[in-house]
Amino acid sequence: MDNTPKGSLVVVGTGISVAGQMTVAAKSYIENADIVFMGIMNKVGEHAVTNINPNTISLDDLYQEGKSRAVTYSQMADRIVQAVIDGQRVCAAFYGHPGVFVTPSHEAIRRVRELGLDAHMLPGISAEDCLIADLGIDPSRFGCQSYEATQFLFRDYHIDPHMTQIIWQVGLAGEASLSVLNANHSKPGLAMLADILREHYPDDHELIIYEAATLPLCQPKIQKVLLSELMYAEPTLISTLVVPSLGLPAYRQDRLAKLGLTEQQVIAYRNPSVN
Ligand SMILES: C[S@@+](CC[C@H](N)C(=O)[O-])C[C@H]1O[C@@H](n2cnc3c(N)ncnc32)[C@H](O)[C@@H]1O
């Protein structure tokens, strides 16, 4: 019989606001873990997790100005996976949703599974979830496109201006080295982002630079900015840029006809008169 201790990994999210956005399941896994690694980027959040389980280790010390975040993320995964190999029930807690724009969480799960050990992720409340609630934007209304700002600049994405655009990490737009830890207000990235958006939207289109509240009782920051002024904005590391839709696209008459429908019928179905 193999008596080697079998480690396991569960990756959980703590939500964006430190108190109140952690799920009951996430709290329970944190409570029952042998060790909890924290990638929370917020001392109050770390304190909240340490109150649930004192056996915590922060991963934040791995960040260093001038060091590539790609290296940092790989080292975070190393730490997490090593604890699993050592036979511990490991919980890794990241802020927000642990699978949304978080490289080491996915990487650690992949590596633990490759070892034939248990690893899974629980969903959490992401910045996008808070944005939907605070800004009253339902992604189903116009459809939604969501990207990381620097990838948005560097790659040939096709924007559909009828959809809501959600652009993450706008404070680091154009930062290619992955080694800067401050939001760069060196304007070229933002200016280029504005130029790309101008190909699709008018100068007076109103954008939103959004920051969900990270502490209880605090309000979200909702800064409205005209597209023509985007390059002068000063987004932070926790800002997300929202570009509202220009409105729904026209109906495709050819598709409606194939289904034996008319535009008027569809509109009537969607807007029944209520007596
Ligand atoms: C590395 S990602 C982490 C996302 C996080 N895992 C989540 O579930 O929201 C960092 C980016 O998330 C967004 N973000 C993080 N905190 C935020 C907040 N309080 N308000 C709005 N956006 C936020 C910003 O776009 C930021 O640059």
Ligand as a Chemical Component Dictionary entry (heavy atoms), coordinates in Angstrom:
data_LIG
# 
_chem_comp.id                   LIG 
_chem_comp.type                 NON-POLYMER 
_chem_comp.pdbx_formal_charge   0 
_chem_comp.three_letter_code    LIG 
# 
loop_
_chem_comp_atom.comp_id 
_chem_comp_atom.atom_id 
_chem_comp_atom.alt_atom_id 
_chem_comp_atom.type_symbol 
_chem_comp_atom.charge 
_chem_comp_atom.model_Cartn_x 
_chem_comp_atom.model_Cartn_y 
_chem_comp_atom.model_Cartn_z 
_chem_comp_atom.pdbx_ordinal 
LIG C1  C1  C 0  -4.514  40.817 -13.157 1  
LIG S1  S1  S 1  -6.153  41.351 -13.479 2  
LIG C2  C2  C 0  -7.003  40.546 -12.154 3  
LIG C3  C3  C 0  -8.492  40.442 -12.353 4  
LIG C4  C4  C 0  -9.200  39.727 -11.202 5  
LIG N1  N1  N 0  -8.745  38.357 -11.084 6  
LIG C5  C5  C 0  -10.722 39.729 -11.353 7  
LIG O1  O1  O 0  -11.322 38.660 -11.196 8  
LIG O2  O2  O -1 -11.305 40.786 -11.591 9  
LIG C6  C6  C 0  -6.052  43.028 -13.047 10 
LIG C7  C7  C 0  -7.039  43.873 -13.826 11 
LIG O3  O3  O 0  -8.349  43.585 -13.373 12 
LIG C8  C8  C 0  -9.123  44.762 -13.362 13 
LIG N2  N2  N 0  -9.430  45.101 -11.962 14 
LIG C9  C9  C 0  -8.838  44.644 -10.851 15 
LIG N3  N3  N 0  -9.377  45.213 -9.750  16 
LIG C10 C10 C 0  -10.339 46.060 -10.197 17 
LIG C11 C11 C 0  -11.238 46.952 -9.574  18 
LIG N4  N4  N 0  -11.261 47.116 -8.256  19 
LIG N5  N5  N 0  -12.068 47.657 -10.362 20 
LIG C12 C12 C 0  -12.080 47.527 -11.711 21 
LIG N6  N6  N 0  -11.234 46.707 -12.353 22 
LIG C13 C13 C 0  -10.374 45.983 -11.615 23 
LIG C14 C14 C 0  -8.264  45.873 -13.972 24 
LIG O4  O4  O 0  -8.493  45.895 -15.383 25 
LIG C15 C15 C 0  -6.882  45.373 -13.638 26 
LIG O5  O5  O 0  -5.899  45.931 -14.471 27 
# 
loop_
_chem_comp_bond.comp_id 
_chem_comp_bond.atom_id_1 
_chem_comp_bond.atom_id_2 
_chem_comp_bond.value_order 
_chem_comp_bond.pdbx_ordinal 
LIG C1  S1  SING 1  
LIG S1  C2  SING 2  
LIG S1  C6  SING 3  
LIG C2  C3  SING 4  
LIG C3  C4  SING 5  
LIG C4  N1  SING 6  
LIG C4  C5  SING 7  
LIG C5  O1  DOUB 8  
LIG C5  O2  SING 9  
LIG C6  C7  SING 10 
LIG C7  O3  SING 11 
LIG C7  C15 SING 12 
LIG O3  C8  SING 13 
LIG C8  N2  SING 14 
LIG C8  C14 SING 15 
LIG N2  C9  SING 16 
LIG N2  C13 SING 17 
LIG C9  N3  DOUB 18 
LIG N3  C10 SING 19 
LIG C10 C11 SING 20 
LIG C10 C13 DOUB 21 
LIG C11 N4  SING 22 
LIG C11 N5  DOUB 23 
LIG N5  C12 SING 24 
LIG C12 N6  DOUB 25 
LIG N6  C13 SING 26 
LIG C14 O4  SING 27 
LIG C14 C15 SING 28 
LIG C15 O5  SING 29 
# 
